[in-house]
Amino acid sequence: MMMRGGRLDEGTLRVKVIRGWNLAVRDFLTSDPYVVLTSGCKRVKTKVINSNLNPVWNEELTLCVVDPRRPIKLLEWSNSRSSRR
């Protein structure tokens, strides 16, 4: 982020989502997890890993951050029932 004229310019945030382990069961015996990264109204997500409680994504998510003072949220969801963890 750069400061220009008393205002913060937007920047790019890169987050490497590597893996999850021992995730909660959200379906009958398993889950279809994915990760969502948000900042304001900007949103990016990983691919869904089907039927896995110990998923490996190994993905880099890139998010344009307009206001660095706003919180960044990282949530893990299950695709089958759209249930947040």
BAFILO-951870 format. One line per 10 residues: number of its first residue (from 1); for each residue z, y, x of C-alpha. Coordinates in nm, 2 decimals. Layout:
% BAFILO-951870
NUM = Z Y X  ...;
//
This chain:
% BAFILO-951870
1 = 0.00 0.00 0.00  -0.08 0.35 0.12  0.08 0.67 0.02  -0.16 0.96 -0.05  -0.07 1.29 -0.20  0.27 1.16 -0.31  0.11 0.87 -0.49  0.10 0.50 -0.40  -0.25 0.35 -0.39  -0.32 0.01 -0.52;
11 = -0.34 -0.29 -0.29  -0.40 -0.66 -0.28  -0.13 -0.93 -0.29  -0.21 -1.28 -0.17  0.03 -1.56 -0.26  -0.01 -1.92 -0.14  0.11 -2.16 -0.40  0.17 -2.48 -0.22  0.35 -2.73 -0.44  0.62 -2.80 -0.69;
21 = 0.87 -3.09 -0.70  1.09 -3.26 -0.95  0.95 -3.05 -1.23  1.09 -3.10 -1.58  0.92 -3.34 -1.82  0.74 -3.13 -2.08  0.54 -3.40 -2.25  0.64 -3.76 -2.34  0.68 -3.88 -1.98  0.52 -3.62 -1.76;
31 = 0.37 -3.27 -1.74  0.04 -3.09 -1.67  0.17 -2.80 -1.46  0.00 -2.48 -1.34  0.13 -2.15 -1.20  0.07 -1.80 -1.33  0.12 -1.48 -1.12  0.14 -1.15 -1.31  0.18 -0.78 -1.23  0.16 -0.55 -1.53;
41 = -0.15 -0.66 -1.73  -0.31 -0.83 -1.43  -0.29 -1.22 -1.43  -0.42 -1.50 -1.21  -0.34 -1.88 -1.23  -0.38 -2.20 -1.04  -0.57 -2.50 -1.16  -0.39 -2.75 -1.39  -0.26 -3.07 -1.22  -0.26 -3.34 -1.49;
51 = 0.02 -3.58 -1.54  0.23 -3.48 -1.23  0.59 -3.38 -1.18  0.53 -3.32 -0.81  0.20 -3.13 -0.80  0.03 -3.00 -0.49  -0.19 -2.69 -0.56  -0.24 -2.56 -0.21  -0.42 -2.25 -0.36  -0.42 -1.89 -0.26;
61 = -0.39 -1.65 -0.56  -0.51 -1.29 -0.51  -0.38 -1.02 -0.74  -0.47 -0.65 -0.74  -0.14 -0.45 -0.76  -0.19 -0.11 -0.92  0.18 0.00 -0.91  0.39 -0.17 -0.63  0.71 -0.06 -0.82  0.63 -0.30 -1.10;
71 = 0.78 -0.66 -1.08  0.56 -0.95 -0.98  0.63 -1.26 -1.19  0.56 -1.62 -1.08  0.59 -1.88 -1.36  0.52 -2.25 -1.38  0.38 -2.37 -1.72  0.27 -2.70 -1.87  -0.08 -2.71 -2.00  -0.01 -2.97 -2.27;
81 = 0.25 -2.78 -2.47  0.22 -2.43 -2.31  0.59 -2.44 -2.23  0.72 -2.21 -1.96  0.97 -2.35 -1.70;
//
